[in-house]
Amino acid sequence: MGTQVKDVIIKPDAPNTLLLEKHADYIAVYGSKKDDYEYTLSEYLRMSGIYWGLTVMDLMGQLSRMNREEIIDFIKSCQHDCGGISASIGHDPHLLYTLSAVQGKLDAINMDKAVEFVLSCMNFDGGFGCRPGSESHAGQIYCCTGFLSVTGQLHQVNADLLGWWLCERQLPSGGLNGRPEKLPDVCYSWWVLASLKIIGRIHWIDKAKLRNFILACQDEETGGFADRPGDMVDPFHTLFGVAGLSLLGDEQIKPVNPVFCMPEDVLQRIGLQPDLLS
């Protein structure tokens, strides 16, 4: 007797249109609620949160509503004498938040060895784990396919095998999960969909069902996206919900680059275009 696949039920009255203005309002006022409990608890994510907020506002054509000078001053104040950048003022420098603030130089590392390690994390199912022998996971797959794209090594991927594994992440609700037997989550609308776009297999997903799932995760009152319908919204899932809709071709949103999760016009402006498989 087979086990029942974990999934969520989308209610008939769930949102089915994109509430773009409400999402822009949600992000625009999020940073002003500095005394709110939620804002205070998320201080350790502040630098990444700024990246998520700026990116989604740019994708929605609302970047002008963000306080440019305040953000630049905040980022500068988080850089320490060692060069590292912290999540917030008074925190220790950390690699993650340094990455959120600036990209590292690709010519500063042994690229051949780095590619060798990434490929050693490839599994028999075509996916990638966080280290050799670890279970395949959609988040790790995105990191690896993005890395191989930037380094010109995408030809090393078995696109059909990997594409099949990624497409199996779609559940009857239309949502995507990160690995077998897990619930769907809006953030995987990015990790899975972007990986499929990078390897040229995005057309293997049922786009209409995925779109309905993403839209059902909106909060019609406050704006923003949650991980699943009915849950609490946050800037992280708001970015990846909007970015996922962009990959699905929503014309209300700017085209997003699947490798960098940045608006395509930004990459064109700086002359950066990573490899994608056809």
N, C-alpha and C positions, 0 to 999 in steps of 0.2 A: 504494500500500500504506500503510495507516494506521499511525501510531505506537502503541506499547503504552502505556497509561495507567500512570503510576507509582502503586504502592500497596504495602501491607504484607500479609503473610499472618498471620492469627490462628491460633495453634496450638490444637488440640483441648483441651489441658489448661490453657488460659489461664483466669484467674479469670472467673466469670460471676455472682457475687453481690457486693454492696457490702460491703466490709470496713470498716465505719464506725469501729469501736473502734480498729482498727489505725491508721487515718488520724489519729484524734484523738491517739493515743499518739505517732505520728511528729511531728506539729506541736508537741505539748506538750513533747517533749524536745529538739527541734531547737535552741532557743535556749540550752539548757544545755550544748551541746557546743562551748564557746567555744575549745577548743584543737584542735578537729578541722580538718583541712586544708580540707575543703569549706566549713566555716563561715568560716574565715579568708579564703579567696579571695572570698567573696561579701560582704565588708564594704561594698563600694561600692554594694550593693543593700539595705543593712540597713533603711532606713526603709520602702522599698516592701515588703520582706519582712515587716515587722511588720504592715503593712496586709493583705497576703495571708493571713498566719497568723491575725490577729484575725477577719477576715471569714469564712474557712472554718471556724474553730472556732465562731463564732456560728451559721453555717448548720447545723452538726452538733449544735447544742445543747450545746457543750462550752466556752463562753466562760469559765466559772468556773475553768477549769484554767489560765488565763493570769494572769500576775502583773501586775495592774492598776497598782499603784504603781510597779513597776520600769519598766514601759513608759512611763508618763507622765513619769517622771523622765528617761528616755532621750530622749524627744521634746523635752522642755524644754532638755536639755543640748545638743541639736543646733541650736537656734535661735541665729543670730548677731545682732550689734548692728544689722545692716542690715535685720533682720526675716526674712531668708531662712533656710531650714532645709536642713541637709546630710544626706547619706546615713548618716553615722555621726559620732561624736565625733572632732574633729580634721580633718574634711573640709571643703571649701569649700561654701558654700550653693549650691543648685541648684534650678531651677524644678520639675523632676520630683519631687524629694523634698519640696519645699514643698507640692506638690499632694497627695502621699501623706499628708501630715500634716494639711492643712486645705484646704477648697475656697475658691477666689477668689470675690469679689462680682461677680455678673452685671451690676450697674448701674454698674460702674466702667469699662466699655469701651463703644466705639461698636458697639452690637449690630447695627445695620443693615449696617454695613460688614463685620462678622464673618460675618453670614449670607450676604452677597454673595460673600465669598471662598469659603466652604464650598460654595456652589452652583456656583461657577466650577470646582470640582474634580470635578463630576459628568461622567461619560463617556457615550458613546453607548450602552453596554451597561447603563446604569442604575446602575453602581457608582461609586465614588469613589477617586481617587488621592491621594497626599500633597500634590500641588500641581496646578494646571491642566495637563492634558495627560499626567499620569503614569498608569501602568497601574493599573487597578482592583485593590484588595487588600482582603481581608476585614477586616483590622485597621483600615484607614483607613475602611472602610464603617461599622464599629461606632462609631468616633469621630464620624463625620459624622452618622449617624442619631441617636446619643445627643445630640449638640449640637443638632440640629434639633428633637428632642423637647423638650429643656429650654427652647428658645427659642420653642416653639409654631409651628414652621415645617415640621412633618412633611408637610403637604399639598403641599409643593414636590417631594416624592419621587415617582417613578414606581414605585409599590409592586409592581406585577405584573412589570415589567421587572427591577427590582432583585431581587425575590424569586426569579425564574427564575435569575438569575446566581448567587445564593447557594445555591440548591438544587443547581446543577450542581457545587458543591464536594464533594458527597458521592460517595465512591468505592465500589467493590464491597465493600470490607471494612466499610463502614458509617461509617468515619471521614471527617472533613472536612478539606480543605486550604484554604490561604489564597488561592491563585490557580491557574490551570490548569497541569497538568504538574508539580505539586509533591506530595510525600508528605503523607499525613494527619498531623494533630498534635492532641493532646487540647486544646490551648489554643483551637483553632478551634471546638471544641465550644461554647465561649463566644462568641467573636467572631461566628461565623456564626449560631449559634442565637439569641443575644440580638438580633442585627439583625433576624432573621426575626420574632421576638416583637414587637419595636418596630413593625415595619411590618405586623403582623397576618397573616403568612404562615408561621408556625411549623409548621402542619399539612401543609405541602408536603414536609417532610423525612420519611424513613423512620425514625421514632423508635426502633423496636425494634433495627434494625441499628446505629444510632448508639450506643444504650445498650450493646450488646454490645461495641462497639469501646472505649468509655470504660472499661468494667469490665475488659477485657483488659489495660489499661495499668496496673493496680494491681500493687504488689509485695506478694505474700502473706506475706512474712517480715517486712519492715520497716514496711509500711504506706506510704502515699503513692502518687501517680500520676506516671508518666513521660509524655514526649511521645508515645511509641509503645510497643507491647508489647515487653518485654525490655530497655528502656533504663533509665537511672538516674533515680530519682524526685527531685523537688524541690518546695518549697512553692508555686512559681508554678503548675506544672501540677496540683498537688493542689487548689489553690483552683478553678481553671477546670474541672477534672474534676468536682468536687463541685457547682459552680455550674451546669455543664451538665446534670448529672443532676437538679438542682432544676428547671430549665426544662423537663425532660422529664417532670416530675410525680412524681418519687420522693418518697414520703410519709415516708421516714426523714429527709429533709432539709427545713429551713425553706424556704418560698417565697422566691426571690431576685428583686430588681427588675432587669429587663434593662438599664435605662439606667445605674444607679449601681453595679451589682454589690454591692449591700448587701441584707441581709435586709429583706423588706417591712415587718416589724413595727417596724424602726428608723425607716423613712421615715414610717410612719403615726404614730409617736410624736412626730416633729418636724413633722408636717403637710405633708410634701412628696410630691407625686404627679405625676410627669411625664406628658406626653401619650403615648398609644400609638394606632396605627391599628387599626381593627377589620377 
